[in-house]
Each structure stands twice: as C-alpha cells, then as structure tokens.
Amino acid sequence: ARVMSAYCPHVGADLSVGDVVDNTIRCAFHHWQYDATGQCVKTAVGDPPPPTACLFAFPTVEKYGIIWAFNGTDPLYDMPAFE
C-alpha cells in the first residue's frame, strides 16, 4: 500500500479523477504517469519525464487491516502493538 500526494506536480490536477494504467497512476489532465515510488515515468507526448516531477510519498504501513499514513516526512513514533 502507498499513500501519495493527491495533486499532479505538472499543473496541480486532482489525481483522484485519474486512472490506473500499467500499474501507474495517470493524471486525467495531461496523462502523465507516476509509478509506485511517485516518480513520473511517462508523459503523453513522449517527452522524457522531468526528473523533478514526482509525488510526495507519505510514510505508510499496513497493520491490523488498516493502511496508516503519517502526515509528514518522517513518523514521530512506531506503530503501537495491540493485542
């Protein structure tokens, strides 16, 4: 599981209205595609993706049947252990 920023860094389009293509998230506006790390791997016109075009990847863990994401760059604590 991954939690990424919701807006395309190209022009700020909402990625929730995009779709999944070849295991990537594709922006609905200009069809830029982002892989599971958040890196842009394809543009619709075939130009090489800009190296700085990437989504922010939130620290994420899947535990207890829930996907947990920390709203920042580094978690402040580990996930607690429940019985």
Backbone as numpy.savetxt, mean C-alpha at the origin, in Angstrom:
# Nx Ny Nz CAx CAy CAz Cx Cy Cz
-0.84 -9.92 4.97 -1.68 -8.73 4.97 -0.80 -7.49 4.97
-1.25 -6.48 4.26 -0.53 -5.21 4.17 -1.53 -4.07 4.37
-1.05 -2.99 4.98 -1.83 -1.77 5.10 -0.98 -0.65 4.51
-1.50 -0.01 3.48 -0.76 1.03 2.75 -1.55 2.32 2.76
-0.87 3.41 2.42 -1.56 4.68 2.28 -2.65 4.55 1.23
-3.70 5.34 1.38 -4.88 5.18 0.54 -4.88 6.04 -0.71
-3.86 6.86 -0.89 -3.87 7.79 -2.02 -2.64 7.62 -2.89
-2.86 7.63 -4.18 -1.79 7.49 -5.16 -0.87 8.70 -5.07
0.44 8.50 -4.96 1.34 9.65 -4.87 1.45 10.44 -6.17
0.94 9.90 -7.25 1.02 10.60 -8.53 0.20 11.89 -8.52
-1.10 11.78 -8.33 -1.96 12.97 -8.27 -2.95 12.91 -7.11
-2.78 11.95 -6.21 -3.62 11.87 -5.01 -4.95 11.18 -5.18
-5.11 10.39 -6.23 -6.38 9.68 -6.44 -6.59 8.65 -5.32
-7.84 8.41 -4.97 -8.22 7.46 -3.93 -8.04 6.04 -4.46
-7.13 5.27 -3.87 -6.86 3.91 -4.34 -7.97 2.93 -4.02
-8.89 3.30 -3.12 -9.98 2.38 -2.80 -10.93 2.21 -3.97
-10.91 3.11 -4.95 -11.75 2.94 -6.13 -10.96 2.32 -7.29
-9.70 1.96 -7.03 -8.90 1.26 -8.02 -9.25 -0.22 -8.02
-8.36 -1.03 -8.57 -8.61 -2.47 -8.58 -7.30 -3.24 -8.45
-7.44 -4.55 -8.33 -6.29 -5.44 -8.20 -6.02 -6.04 -9.58
-4.78 -5.87 -10.07 -4.38 -6.40 -11.37 -3.01 -7.06 -11.20
-2.91 -8.33 -11.57 -1.63 -9.06 -11.49 -0.97 -8.91 -10.12
-1.74 -9.06 -9.05 -1.23 -8.99 -7.68 -0.67 -7.60 -7.33
-1.19 -6.57 -7.98 -0.83 -5.18 -7.67 -2.11 -4.38 -7.47
-1.98 -3.24 -6.81 -3.08 -2.29 -6.70 -2.94 -1.31 -7.85
-3.99 -1.15 -8.65 -3.94 -0.23 -9.79 -4.82 0.98 -9.52
-4.23 2.14 -9.64 -4.94 3.40 -9.47 -5.97 3.55 -10.59
-7.17 3.98 -10.24 -8.23 4.13 -11.23 -8.02 5.33 -12.14
-7.21 6.29 -11.72 -7.07 7.52 -12.49 -6.10 7.38 -13.66
-4.83 7.10 -13.40 -3.84 6.95 -14.48 -3.30 5.53 -14.62
-3.86 4.60 -13.85 -3.52 3.17 -13.93 -2.08 2.86 -13.53
-1.49 3.64 -12.63 -0.20 3.25 -12.07 -0.44 2.06 -11.16
0.50 1.11 -11.14 0.34 -0.11 -10.35 1.41 -0.19 -9.27
0.99 -0.61 -8.07 1.86 -0.69 -6.90 1.90 -2.12 -6.38
3.11 -2.60 -6.07 3.25 -3.98 -5.58 3.01 -4.04 -4.07
3.22 -5.21 -3.49 2.94 -5.44 -2.07 3.85 -4.64 -1.14
4.97 -4.14 -1.65 5.84 -3.30 -0.82 5.44 -1.83 -0.91
4.54 -1.50 -1.85 4.11 -0.13 -2.05 4.84 0.58 -3.17
5.79 -0.09 -3.79 6.58 0.52 -4.87 5.78 0.52 -6.17
5.83 1.62 -6.90 5.19 1.67 -8.22 6.01 0.79 -9.17
5.35 -0.15 -9.81 6.05 -1.08 -10.69 5.65 -0.94 -12.15
4.61 -0.13 -12.42 4.16 -0.01 -13.81 3.33 1.26 -13.97
3.53 1.93 -15.10 2.67 3.05 -15.48 1.90 2.64 -16.72
0.75 3.24 -16.92 -0.11 2.85 -18.05 0.52 3.19 -19.40
1.32 4.26 -19.46 1.89 4.66 -20.75 3.18 3.93 -21.07
3.68 3.13 -20.12 4.89 2.35 -20.37 6.18 3.03 -19.97
6.11 4.28 -19.51 7.32 4.94 -19.00 7.79 4.21 -17.75
9.11 4.25 -17.47 9.57 3.64 -16.22 8.96 4.36 -15.03
8.56 3.62 -14.01 7.98 4.27 -12.83 9.03 5.14 -12.14
8.64 6.31 -11.66 9.57 7.12 -10.90 10.01 6.38 -9.63
11.29 6.39 -9.29 11.75 5.64 -8.11 11.15 6.14 -6.80
10.70 7.38 -6.78 10.12 7.91 -5.54 8.62 7.68 -5.44
8.01 7.09 -6.47 6.57 6.82 -6.45 6.32 5.55 -5.65
5.98 5.72 -4.39 5.68 4.56 -3.55 4.64 4.95 -2.50
3.93 3.95 -2.06 2.93 4.12 -1.01 3.59 3.93 0.34
3.08 4.61 1.35 3.58 4.39 2.71 3.02 3.06 3.21
3.90 2.20 3.71 3.48 0.90 4.25 3.47 1.00 5.77
2.28 0.89 6.35 2.15 0.93 7.80 2.65 -0.38 8.39
3.33 -0.33 9.56 3.70 -1.59 10.23 2.42 -2.39 10.52
2.41 -3.64 10.08 1.20 -4.46 10.12 1.51 -5.84 10.67
0.58 -6.37 11.45 0.70 -7.74 11.93 -0.70 -8.36 11.92
-0.76 -9.63 11.58 -2.02 -10.37 11.60 -1.98 -11.29 12.81
-2.89 -11.06 13.76 -2.89 -11.82 15.01 -4.31 -11.88 15.56
-4.69 -13.04 16.11 -6.01 -13.25 16.70 -7.13 -13.07 15.68
-6.84 -13.34 14.41 -7.84 -13.22 13.37 -8.15 -11.79 12.96
-7.28 -10.86 13.35 -7.47 -9.45 13.03 -6.19 -8.91 12.41
-6.31 -7.98 11.50 -5.15 -7.29 10.94 -4.96 -6.00 11.72
-3.79 -5.85 12.36 -3.48 -4.69 13.18 -2.46 -3.83 12.44
-2.68 -2.52 12.46 -1.73 -1.61 11.83 -1.43 -0.47 12.79
-0.14 -0.11 12.85 0.27 1.02 13.68 0.28 2.27 12.82
-0.31 3.35 13.31 -0.41 4.59 12.55 0.85 5.43 12.75
1.93 4.98 12.12 3.21 5.67 12.21 4.29 4.84 11.54
5.53 5.27 11.69 6.62 4.55 11.02 7.10 3.34 11.81
7.11 3.42 13.13 7.58 2.31 13.97 6.61 2.09 15.12
6.20 0.84 15.37 5.31 0.58 16.50 5.99 0.97 17.81
5.20 1.49 18.73 5.73 1.89 20.03 5.83 0.72 21.00
5.17 -0.40 20.68 5.18 -1.58 21.54 4.80 -2.80 20.71
5.14 -3.99 21.24 4.77 -5.24 20.59 3.30 -5.54 20.88
2.71 -6.37 20.04 1.34 -6.80 20.27 1.28 -7.57 21.58
0.31 -7.27 22.45 0.19 -8.02 23.69 -0.27 -9.45 23.42
0.09 -10.34 24.32 -0.32 -11.74 24.21 -1.59 -11.94 25.04
-2.64 -12.45 24.42 -3.88 -12.76 25.12 -4.03 -14.27 25.20
-4.71 -14.71 26.22 -4.98 -16.16 26.36 -6.08 -16.56 25.42
